[in-house]
Amino acid sequence: MSIEMEKMPKLGFGLMRLPEKEGAIDLEQVSRMVDRYLEAGFNYFDTAYIYHGGKSEIAAREALVKRHKRESFMLATKLPAWEIKKEEDVERIFQDQLEKTGVDYFDFYLLHSIEEGNNYETYEKYDCFQWGLKKKEEGRIRHFGFSFHGSPELLEEVLDKHPEVEFVQIQLNYLDRTNPVVRSQRLYEILRDRKLPIIVMEPVRGGMLANMSPEAEAKFKKARPEKSVASWALRFVGSLPGIMTILSGMSNEEQMEDNLNTFRSFEPLTDEEFQVINEVTEEVLSIPQIGCTACKYCCDGCPQQILIPDVFRTINTLRRYPDDWRSKNFYAGLVQRNGRASDCIGCGQCESVCPQHLPIIELMKEAAGILDQK
């Protein structure tokens, strides 16, 4: 069964940031939001085993599955590699998800967060790609794919090895096009070249692109006074070819209404509006960066075995994207094998060979304060 792209809703309802009341998911509000979303003609719901501490799939059952006909909506969820310790866990988790959501099949099923390291290795170790195909044959999964947080090189490797994949979910927004950690523009190009349908996550970057600087907001409002700042981010992604569905983690009814207004009568960005997006992007990316060219002259003689260029790469990303958890994860993986920024003893060996004449000792202190806080 191939994916009928023309039948896919442009706006998907992500169930990762649901409204809460007194520390629990506000099912009454979620139910109203589900109803409103369906009434507006959209029907794609995205959850996962770990969202809301394992409660998101249950919320999907209570607010959606129990209250609406099964054929009226599409439900997606994901298999978490970090919960798989033995082969039997794969089937156990899947059966638990069927029970928690109250459905007997998933329209879309994803291997969650493929990236370099343990997640991808776990999916390969337990043959999860072939397992997914078997579930399709059994009718328990309609469409099989994965969400991706790794490098372009890994994406090509996975797709070469697993041509059975029907779609891929990636982070994509106008700020992350050149983000050196996410590299979403290249990921997008790879998927387009292979003609694979793309599901987009984080189009508003966790809300960051809905709450811009006054200067950026002024640029958007001057061009389209009636449009919200968030709508620019959504329209940017929606204007790109090959996008199947754009997930928005709507946390309240106001966000829901704003997004519905954007997608009910969707307007692709004009050339002039793309230019506004590019101007805003340039302003955000103009935040000062450490001028490291990653020549690695500093690494060979470092007595603490600190990969200084990679530390600076992390700091540069965090200066532009302060809430980027992937950068923190990248650093955590880095220091499992090499020294921390706080291990710097200020010997000056690195500064003596740096062709950019960077004040590395001071920069390492800044990095330690940001990355090695307890």
Secondary structure, DSSP 8 states (H G I E B T S, - for coil): ----GGGS-SEEEE-SS--EETTEE-HHHHHHHHHHHHHTT--EEE--TTHHHHTHHHHHIIIIITTS-GGG-EEEEEEEGGG-SSHHHHHHHHHHHHHHHT-S-EEEEEEEEE-TTHHHHHHHHTTHHHHHHHHHHHTSEEEEEEEE-S-HHHHHHHHHH-TT--EEEEE--SSTTS-TTT-HHHHHHHHHHTT--EEEE-TTGGGGGGS--HHHHHHHHHH-TTS-HHHHHHHHHHTSTTEEEEEE---SHHHHHHHHHHHHT-----HHHHHHHHHHHHHHHTS---------HHHHT-TT---HHHHHHHHHHHHH-TT-HHHHHHHHHHTTTS--GGG-----HHHHH-TT---HHHHHHHHHHHHS--
